[in-house]
């Protein structure tokens, strides 16, 4: 048990010291990885693989949704929250009916959000804090999902 606690302590300190922008990128990568493994579980008819990875993908996307700055209420932020909510509403249906169409749709949205994050946020100067895009979401990239108001500037740890 002590070794397990030491590993968790190391991981928590590791992630707490990371740049929040990099953490969001890790979450996007983790979600995409788990969605891919969910697809493999469906194709292999492996219920355990499908279920474990689907639940982890849902947890990651929930964390992304929770990281959206709650004090921001512009059109882009509302769109991002709505998109995460829609994905989180649809993903559990995969567990019931192995719907690959829903899975593909979720993968497409998360991959696009990751691309936007990499191109519009990660590409900015290291010293600048990301700001929300001024144009409506339909015309421009979605806003960063980084919560600038957290008390310690870090994210809650989740197991992926």
Rosetta blueprint (number, residue, H / E / L):
1 X L
2 X H
3 X H
4 X H
5 X H
6 X H
7 X H
8 X H
9 X H
10 X H
11 X H
12 X H
13 X H
14 X H
15 X H
16 X H
17 X L
18 X L
19 X L
20 X H
21 X H
22 X H
23 X H
24 X H
25 X H
26 X H
27 X H
28 X H
29 X H
30 X H
31 X H
32 X H
33 X H
34 X H
35 X H
36 X H
37 X H
38 X H
39 X H
40 X H
41 X H
42 X H
43 X H
44 X L
45 X L
46 X L
47 X H
48 X H
49 X H
50 X H
51 X H
52 X H
53 X H
54 X H
55 X H
56 X H
57 X H
58 X H
59 X H
60 X H
61 X H
62 X H
63 X H
64 X H
65 X H
66 X H
67 X L
68 X L
69 X L
70 X L
71 X L
72 X L
73 X L
74 X L
75 X H
76 X H
77 X H
78 X H
79 X H
80 X H
81 X H
82 X H
83 X H
84 X H
85 X H
86 X H
87 X H
88 X H
89 X H
90 X H
91 X H
92 X H
93 X H
94 X H
95 X H
96 X H
97 X H
98 X L
99 X L
100 X H
101 X H
102 X H
103 X H
104 X H
105 X H
106 X H
107 X H
108 X H
109 X H
110 X H
111 X H
112 X H
113 X H
114 X H
115 X H
116 X H
117 X H
118 X H
119 X H
120 X H
121 X H
122 X H
123 X L
124 X L
125 X L
126 X L
127 X L
128 X L
129 X L
130 X L
131 X L
132 X L
133 X L
134 X L
135 X L
136 X L
137 X L
138 X L
139 X L
140 X L
141 X L
142 X L
143 X L
144 X L
145 X L
146 X L
147 X L
148 X L
149 X L
150 X L
151 X L
152 X L
153 X L
154 X L
155 X L
156 X L
157 X L
158 X L
159 X L
160 X L
